[in-house]
Amino acid sequence: MNVYLDNAATTQLLPEVADAMHRVLLENYGNPSSTHSHGRSAKTLVETARKTIAKQLNAHPSEIVFTSGGTEADNMVIRCAVRDLSVHTIITSKIEHHAVLHTVHEMQEEYGVRVCYVNLDEEGKVRYDHLETLLTANDSKKLVSLMHVNNEVGNILDIDLVAKLCKENEAVFHSDTVQSIGHMQIDVQETSIDFMAAAAHKFHGPKGIGFAYIRKDSGLRPLIFGGEQERGFRAGTESVHNIAGLLEAFTHAYENLEEDRAYVQGLKDYFIKTLSDALPEVSFNGTCRRPDCSTYTLVNVCLPFDPQKALMLLFHLDLKGIACSKGSACQSGSNKGSHVLAELLSEEMQQRPNVRFSFSKFNTKEELDHVVTVLKEFADS
């Protein structure tokens, strides 16, 4: 049996998405910047996608900028905010995605910005009282960059509260929403957020396409030059077939959001109970056992195996047809441990196998039973 439980890294493409992309590749091959009928057809498709996304987020279409994915969107927003908004202080956390952490480090090196890391509690939740302290520490222009859903342990940020604190203290607020767009409702009028990042392949769309939400009149200028695409904000011919795939996946995600969420939450709850019954000493990292403050799409478990045995676990799971992850897919080729878990766990617990299992609507309880059986057999071997 093949079981794919690495949906936080990337998701299976919906057949409808593949069909839409194939159709566009064959029929809408014009350059959206061309004025003839082929170009106008492609342009219409791009703008329809922009308007659809904007309507769902309660944004203005001009606030949606297509990018190659979440990493580019994060880089674009952080770099431009420092360069164009006279940001002198960046407030972030040590468990952000490296698309944010590495960019923040570069801004520290290039522009000399001051970087402050907000305190976290023992579960990795942001200490909002400390965030408020950092926001009121001095009069420098501040950018807060905190992810909505943590990609490794699933903690959910209270973005409404963070947005409120930022607005009260005249700071700009960016959130990496790569793990929440397509899985959660976000209204940018209700939540006073300035910038967001999204990636289609996290909600059954294609890789290589995403978007940045950039609030109108934010003051940001382009990062990439060379053309007037994306209203002059991001030069380069739009990837029309990928945008078509993003649109199909995005529409499908929100049309079926409540049904899919209930089903996937049921899978997660079932997995937690079944695994806990089979391996009573298992523990769960972050808040992933708590549905009130954790995403329904993943769990991060610390398995009760000794370090030597831990070295063979992912290899063993792969041999049994089970795909999962020890952390972010972006760092899977690294010998370093998870920077997220390093902030949350003791040295001893970090030596144990900590595995992320992430779910989608394509998974079944039978697949989860197989995973638990394999883990139990491995524990007893």
C-alpha positions as CSV (number, residue, x, y, z in Angstrom):
1,M,0.0,0.0,0.0
2,N,1.3,3.5,-0.9
3,V,0.3,6.2,1.6
4,Y,1.1,9.8,1.0
5,L,1.1,11.8,4.2
6,D,3.4,14.7,3.3
7,N,0.7,17.1,2.2
8,A,2.3,20.0,4.1
9,A,5.2,19.7,1.6
10,T,3.0,19.5,-1.5
11,T,-0.4,18.1,-2.4
12,Q,-1.7,15.8,-5.1
13,L,-2.9,17.7,-8.1
14,L,-6.7,17.7,-8.6
15,P,-7.7,16.1,-12.0
16,E,-9.8,19.2,-12.7
17,V,-6.7,21.3,-12.2
18,A,-4.7,19.2,-14.7
19,D,-7.5,19.4,-17.2
20,A,-7.7,23.2,-16.9
21,M,-3.9,23.6,-17.3
22,H,-3.9,21.3,-20.3
23,R,-6.7,23.2,-22.0
24,V,-4.9,26.5,-21.5
25,L,-1.6,25.2,-22.8
26,L,-3.3,24.1,-26.0
27,E,-5.8,26.9,-26.5
28,N,-4.8,30.0,-24.5
29,Y,-1.1,30.1,-25.5
30,G,-1.1,33.8,-26.3
31,N,1.1,36.3,-24.3
32,P,-1.2,38.2,-22.0
33,S,0.6,41.4,-22.9
34,S,-0.2,41.1,-26.6
35,T,-3.1,43.1,-27.9
36,H,-4.4,40.6,-30.5
37,S,-7.2,38.1,-29.7
38,H,-4.9,35.3,-28.5
39,G,-3.3,37.8,-26.0
40,R,-6.6,39.1,-24.9
41,S,-7.9,35.6,-24.3
42,A,-4.9,34.9,-22.0
43,K,-5.2,38.2,-20.3
44,T,-8.9,37.6,-19.5
45,L,-8.0,34.3,-17.9
46,V,-5.3,35.9,-15.7
47,E,-7.6,38.8,-14.6
48,T,-10.4,36.4,-13.9
49,A,-8.1,34.5,-11.6
50,R,-7.0,37.7,-9.9
51,K,-10.6,38.9,-9.4
52,T,-11.7,35.5,-8.0
53,I,-8.9,35.3,-5.5
54,A,-9.5,39.0,-4.5
55,K,-13.2,38.4,-4.0
56,Q,-12.7,35.4,-1.7
57,L,-10.2,37.3,0.4
58,N,-12.4,40.5,0.3
59,A,-9.5,42.3,-1.3
60,H,-9.2,44.5,-4.4
61,P,-7.9,42.8,-7.5
62,S,-5.0,45.2,-7.8
63,E,-3.8,43.8,-4.4
64,I,-3.2,40.3,-5.8
65,V,0.3,39.9,-7.4
66,F,1.1,36.5,-9.0
67,T,4.5,35.1,-8.1
68,S,6.3,31.8,-8.5
69,G,5.2,30.8,-5.1
70,G,5.3,31.5,-1.4
71,T,9.1,32.0,-1.1
72,E,9.2,34.7,-3.8
73,A,6.2,36.4,-2.2
74,D,7.8,36.4,1.3
75,N,11.1,37.7,-0.2
76,M,9.4,40.4,-2.2
77,V,7.4,41.7,0.6
78,I,10.1,41.7,3.3
79,R,12.8,43.2,0.9
80,C,10.5,45.9,-0.4
81,A,9.2,46.8,3.0
82,V,12.7,47.4,4.3
83,R,13.7,49.3,1.2
84,D,10.6,51.4,0.6
85,L,9.0,51.9,4.0
86,S,12.0,52.9,6.0
87,V,11.7,49.8,8.2
88,H,14.4,49.8,10.8
89,T,13.1,46.9,13.0
90,I,11.8,43.5,12.0
91,I,9.9,41.5,14.6
92,T,9.6,37.8,13.8
93,S,9.9,34.4,15.6
94,K,12.6,31.7,15.5
95,I,10.1,29.1,14.1
96,E,9.2,30.9,10.9
97,H,9.8,29.3,7.5
98,H,13.3,29.8,6.2
99,A,11.8,31.9,3.4
100,V,11.2,34.5,6.1
101,L,14.1,33.8,8.4
102,H,16.8,33.8,5.7
103,T,15.4,36.9,4.1
104,V,15.3,38.7,7.5
105,H,18.9,37.8,8.0
106,E,19.8,39.2,4.6
107,M,18.0,42.5,5.5
108,Q,20.0,42.6,8.7
109,E,23.3,42.2,6.7
110,E,22.4,44.5,3.8
111,Y,20.4,47.3,5.5
112,G,21.5,47.0,9.1
113,V,17.9,46.5,10.3
114,R,17.4,45.4,13.9
115,V,15.8,42.0,14.3
116,C,13.8,41.1,17.4
117,Y,12.5,37.6,18.1
118,V,9.2,37.4,19.9
119,N,9.1,35.0,22.9
120,L,7.3,31.7,22.5
121,D,5.7,29.5,25.2
122,E,6.6,25.8,25.7
123,E,4.2,24.8,22.9
124,G,5.6,27.3,20.5
125,K,2.8,29.8,20.7
126,V,3.6,33.5,20.4
127,R,3.7,35.4,23.6
128,Y,1.4,38.3,22.6
129,D,2.3,40.3,25.7
130,H,6.0,40.2,24.6
131,L,5.0,41.1,21.0
132,E,3.3,44.2,22.4
133,T,6.4,45.0,24.4
134,L,8.5,44.8,21.3
135,L,6.1,47.0,19.3
136,T,6.2,49.7,21.9
137,A,10.0,49.5,22.6
138,N,11.0,52.5,20.5
139,D,9.8,54.8,17.7
140,S,11.5,53.0,14.8
141,K,9.4,51.9,11.9
142,K,8.6,48.2,12.4
143,L,7.7,45.2,10.2
144,V,6.1,42.2,12.0
145,S,6.5,38.9,10.1
146,L,4.7,36.0,11.7
147,M,3.3,33.0,9.9
148,H,-0.4,32.1,10.2
149,V,0.0,28.3,10.4
150,N,3.4,26.8,11.3
151,N,4.4,24.4,8.6
152,E,6.1,21.9,10.9
153,V,3.9,21.7,14.1
154,G,0.7,23.3,12.9
155,N,0.3,26.1,15.5
156,I,-2.2,28.8,14.4
157,L,-1.3,32.4,15.0
158,D,-4.1,34.8,16.2
159,I,-3.7,37.0,13.2
160,D,-6.6,39.2,14.2
161,L,-4.9,40.1,17.5
162,V,-1.5,40.6,15.8
163,A,-3.1,42.8,13.2
164,K,-4.8,44.8,15.9
165,L,-1.5,45.3,17.8
166,C,0.4,46.3,14.7
167,K,-2.3,48.8,13.7
168,E,-2.3,50.4,17.2
169,N,1.5,50.8,17.0
170,E,1.7,51.9,13.4
171,A,3.7,48.8,12.4
172,V,3.2,46.9,9.1
173,F,2.1,43.3,9.3
174,H,3.2,40.5,7.0
175,S,2.1,36.9,7.4
176,D,3.3,33.8,5.6
177,T,-0.1,32.2,4.9
178,V,1.2,29.4,2.7
179,Q,-0.2,26.7,5.0
180,S,-3.6,28.5,5.6
181,I,-4.7,29.9,2.2
182,G,-6.9,27.3,0.7
183,H,-7.5,25.7,4.1
184,M,-8.9,28.6,6.2
185,Q,-11.1,31.7,5.6
186,I,-9.3,35.0,5.6
187,D,-11.0,38.4,5.2
188,V,-8.4,41.2,4.8
189,Q,-11.0,43.8,5.6
190,E,-11.8,42.2,9.0
191,T,-8.1,41.4,9.6
192,S,-6.0,44.5,9.0
193,I,-3.1,42.6,7.5
194,D,-0.8,44.4,5.0
195,F,0.9,41.5,3.2
196,M,0.4,37.8,2.7
197,A,2.0,34.9,0.7
198,A,0.3,31.9,-0.9
199,A,1.4,28.9,-2.9
200,A,-1.0,26.8,-5.1
201,H,0.7,23.5,-4.5
202,K,-0.4,23.5,-0.9
203,F,-4.1,23.2,-1.9
204,H,-4.0,20.7,-4.8
205,G,-2.7,23.2,-7.4
206,P,0.5,23.2,-9.5
207,K,4.0,24.0,-8.2
208,G,5.7,27.2,-9.3
209,I,2.8,29.5,-8.9
210,G,1.4,31.5,-6.0
211,F,0.6,35.1,-5.1
212,A,1.3,37.9,-2.8
213,Y,-1.4,40.0,-1.2
214,I,-0.1,43.6,-1.0
215,R,-2.5,46.1,0.5
216,K,-3.3,49.0,-1.8
217,D,-1.3,52.2,-1.3
218,S,1.2,50.2,0.8
219,G,4.1,52.2,-0.6
220,L,5.9,49.2,-2.0
221,R,7.7,49.5,-5.3
222,P,8.7,46.6,-7.7
223,L,11.4,44.2,-6.9
224,I,11.7,42.7,-10.4
225,F,12.0,45.1,-13.4
226,G,11.7,44.6,-17.1
227,G,8.1,44.9,-18.0
228,E,4.7,46.2,-17.1
229,Q,3.2,42.9,-16.1
230,E,1.2,42.6,-12.8
231,R,0.4,46.3,-13.1
232,G,4.1,47.0,-13.2
233,F,4.8,45.4,-9.9
234,R,6.4,42.2,-11.1
235,A,7.9,42.1,-14.5
236,G,7.9,38.9,-16.5
237,T,5.4,37.1,-18.8
238,E,2.7,35.5,-16.6
239,S,2.6,31.7,-16.4
240,V,-1.0,31.5,-17.7
241,H,-1.4,27.8,-17.5
242,N,-0.2,27.8,-13.9
243,I,-2.5,30.7,-13.0
244,A,-5.3,28.7,-14.6
245,G,-4.4,25.7,-12.3
246,L,-4.2,28.0,-9.3
247,L,-7.6,29.4,-10.1
248,E,-9.2,25.9,-10.4
249,A,-7.6,24.7,-7.2
250,F,-8.4,27.8,-5.3
251,T,-12.0,27.8,-6.4
252,H,-12.4,24.1,-5.6
253,A,-10.7,24.6,-2.1
254,Y,-13.2,27.3,-1.0
255,E,-16.3,25.8,-2.6
256,N,-15.6,22.5,-0.6
257,L,-13.9,24.0,2.4
258,E,-16.3,23.0,5.2
259,E,-16.8,19.5,3.9
260,D,-13.1,18.9,3.3
261,R,-12.1,20.4,6.7
262,A,-14.6,18.1,8.5
263,Y,-13.3,15.1,6.7
264,V,-9.6,15.8,7.2
265,Q,-10.1,16.8,10.8
266,G,-11.8,13.4,11.3
267,L,-8.7,11.7,9.8
268,K,-6.4,13.7,12.1
269,D,-8.4,12.9,15.2
270,Y,-8.5,9.2,14.2
271,F,-4.8,9.1,13.7
272,I,-4.0,10.7,17.0
273,K,-6.2,8.2,18.9
274,T,-5.1,5.1,17.0
275,L,-1.4,6.0,17.3
276,S,-1.8,6.9,21.0
277,D,-3.5,3.5,21.6
278,A,-0.8,1.6,19.7
279,L,2.2,3.6,21.2
280,P,1.1,5.0,24.6
281,E,4.5,6.8,25.1
282,V,4.1,8.8,21.9
283,S,4.0,12.6,22.4
284,F,2.8,15.4,20.1
285,N,4.8,18.6,19.3
286,G,3.4,22.1,19.4
287,T,-0.3,22.4,19.8
288,C,-1.2,19.8,17.2
289,R,-3.4,17.8,19.6
290,R,-5.6,20.9,20.2
291,P,-8.1,21.7,17.4
292,D,-8.7,25.2,18.9
293,C,-5.2,26.4,18.1
294,S,-3.8,24.0,15.5
295,T,-4.5,23.3,11.9
296,Y,-6.5,20.3,11.0
297,T,-4.0,19.3,8.3
298,L,-1.1,17.9,10.2
299,V,0.4,16.4,13.3
300,N,4.0,16.3,14.5
301,V,4.8,13.4,16.7
302,C,7.7,12.4,18.8
303,L,8.0,8.6,18.7
304,P,9.3,6.6,21.7
305,F,12.3,5.1,19.9
306,D,16.0,5.3,20.8
307,P,18.3,7.5,18.7
308,Q,19.9,4.6,16.9
309,K,16.6,3.1,15.9
310,A,15.4,6.6,14.9
311,L,18.1,6.8,12.2
312,M,16.3,4.0,10.2
313,L,12.7,5.1,10.7
314,L,12.0,7.3,7.7
315,F,13.9,4.8,5.5
316,H,11.8,2.0,6.9
317,L,8.6,3.9,6.3
318,D,9.6,4.7,2.8
319,L,10.2,1.0,2.1
320,K,6.7,0.3,3.4
321,G,5.3,2.9,0.9
322,I,4.6,5.6,3.5
323,A,5.6,9.2,2.6
324,C,6.0,11.6,5.5
325,S,8.6,14.1,6.7
326,K,11.0,14.8,9.5
327,G,10.3,18.6,9.1
328,S,10.0,21.1,6.3
329,A,10.6,19.6,2.8
330,C,12.8,22.6,2.1
331,Q,15.4,21.3,4.6
332,S,15.0,17.6,4.1
333,G,18.4,17.4,2.3
334,S,20.1,19.0,5.3
335,N,21.9,17.1,8.1
336,K,20.7,19.8,10.5
337,G,17.7,19.1,12.7
338,S,14.5,21.1,12.6
339,H,15.1,24.7,13.7
340,V,11.4,24.7,14.9
341,L,11.7,21.7,17.1
342,A,15.1,23.0,18.4
343,E,13.1,25.8,20.0
344,L,10.4,23.6,21.5
345,L,12.1,20.4,22.6
346,S,14.8,19.3,25.0
347,E,18.1,17.9,23.6
348,E,16.9,14.4,24.6
349,M,13.6,14.7,22.8
350,Q,15.2,16.1,19.7
351,Q,17.3,12.9,19.5
352,R,14.1,10.8,19.1
353,P,12.4,10.5,15.8
354,N,10.1,13.5,15.3
355,V,7.9,13.0,12.3
356,R,5.3,15.2,10.5
357,F,2.3,13.5,9.1
358,S,0.1,15.8,7.0
359,F,-3.3,14.9,5.6
360,S,-5.5,15.7,2.7
361,K,-9.0,14.7,1.5
362,F,-7.4,12.0,-0.6
363,N,-6.3,10.0,2.5
364,T,-8.4,7.3,4.2
365,K,-8.6,5.7,7.6
366,E,-7.4,2.4,6.1
367,E,-4.2,4.2,5.1
368,L,-3.8,5.5,8.6
369,D,-4.3,2.0,10.0
370,H,-1.5,0.8,7.8
371,V,0.8,3.5,9.1
372,V,0.1,2.8,12.7
373,T,0.6,-0.9,12.1
374,V,4.0,-0.3,10.5
375,L,5.0,1.9,13.4
376,K,3.9,-0.6,15.9
377,E,5.8,-3.4,14.2
378,F,8.9,-1.2,14.0
379,A,8.7,-0.5,17.7
380,D,8.4,-4.2,18.5
381,S,11.2,-5.3,16.2
